[in-house]
């Protein structure tokens, strides 16, 4: 029941409305008992008329008018409380979505490195739906059922203590069986959720990589994976359903036996003159009303267990330690000419004993262009992630213009940096929105100017909708070079003092690379530039090259110095030169 209490705490913003709903439900529950009580007086008048001829017709008319009024008020209250329950549930759904989404922004990068995006979204949807449904059920069904049961047993006790006690005794037995049933149901539900998260996550991955799937003809394999998962889910569901219906049969059959026994006592007491006909009708009606909350107990407990199981992953995410602040209100003043300093910086992943970086000491001066070079896996991208404060170093210290990263806000650090990714980090929205992402006050003139400087305006202007052209998921409607130039235009528009290029030209053809390179050169002026590159043509004019090998700095110097010094850089450079010579020779171009 731990998650249920968390749900109730989370619903605090709606507690006022929930309280109002409970008051109205209480009134409604009282009125539900008023109808059979009024019928008792109707039957008493009819009995008096049949037995003695002294029934009061005007009183009979009044009683039926009262019944109509009670039922009308009951319908109105039921409509109001149902609508209020929906209002509370929908507002709570929004509140929970905002809370979860906000939490996601505060989690460290390592969380996203180990989770599938489709799984995260599925946990969000399932958690919100289960919590919202639970609150809706509480106000629309659970509270009315419990109050009706309470008042119903109270009325039975008033007219016949024995019958009231018999009716009361049914509840704990029925609830015990229902509790056992729903606990077993909930355990299987948690197992189902694991397989469902895996299948939904895989479906989203496949859709994101549909070209890869089609190219390698793995459609059937991917289909089979999801099919197998759903086959497992169905087996679990069959087991869940079988257990539920067996226990439900025991519960319902036992309830029918109990009700027949109680009816026998009612008729016996009436036959012996211990109850009047009116009281007998009243008790039978109350007893019939008690069937609804009793039958509803299994549904109520099922909803509780469903909310408990389905919200588990949701709350696990909410309880993860936050590593970043969400939307800092006001950042400290940015450094005008920032420089980055690293002292004995080390990093390793929590689930690995192998260090990715070891004792990195490096100073990156303002207005300097520095290239990070090394074999794949040398630690270049990890070093950039540490500079971006996406990861926290496991040893050593990083500072920006003298301010330690340990004391610096994530937003403040990233406020200095523009990043052009190796992969095309674009949204499916318009060109305008992608270029101006993070710069909401940018004008069309500024956006067009940035596109021109990025050598991108020529192809953008050819689109029918211009800046409003939608580019598809991850920019699928654009070529590789066009995507990169959109990213460069974004970096130009932001005009940050630090620019990081993560292999920004690695996947481009020579012509596109030249256009992108021309655009980048305009960006390099008067800022600190950090470049990760495998193509040495993109770094031939940098001020300094830092060579990484096995997570350590193996060498550093100017391109000319390293080219003439034996080491990793000269080795990699020689490979590229030899490759170009072979190509020229093969086509007799030299």
Secondary structure as UniProt FT lines:
FT   HELIX           2..10
FT   HELIX           11..14
FT   HELIX           15..52
FT   HELIX           57..106
FT   HELIX           109..114
FT   HELIX           117..137
FT   HELIX           138..142
FT   HELIX           143..159
FT   HELIX           161..208
FT   HELIX           210..215
FT   TURN            216..217
FT   HELIX           219..271
FT   TURN            272..273
FT   HELIX           277..310
FT   HELIX           312..318
FT   TURN            336..337
FT   STRAND          340..347
FT   TURN            350..351
FT   STRAND          357..364
FT   TURN            366..367
FT   STRAND          369..373
FT   TURN            376..377
FT   HELIX           380..387
FT   TURN            388..389
FT   STRAND          395..400
FT   TURN            401..402
FT   STRAND          403..404
FT   TURN            405..407
FT   HELIX           410..414
FT   TURN            415..416
FT   STRAND          417..420
FT   HELIX           431..435
FT   TURN            436..438
FT   TURN            440..441
FT   HELIX           444..453
FT   TURN            454..455
FT   HELIX           457..460
FT   TURN            461..462
FT   TURN            464..465
FT   HELIX           466..468
FT   HELIX           473..475
FT   TURN            476..477
FT   HELIX           480..494
FT   STRAND          498..502
FT   TURN            504..507
FT   HELIX           510..524
FT   TURN            525..526
FT   STRAND          528..532
FT   HELIX           536..538
FT   TURN            540..541
FT   STRAND          544..549
FT   TURN            550..551
FT   STRAND          552..557
FT   HELIX           559..563
FT   HELIX           568..586
FT   TURN            587..588
//
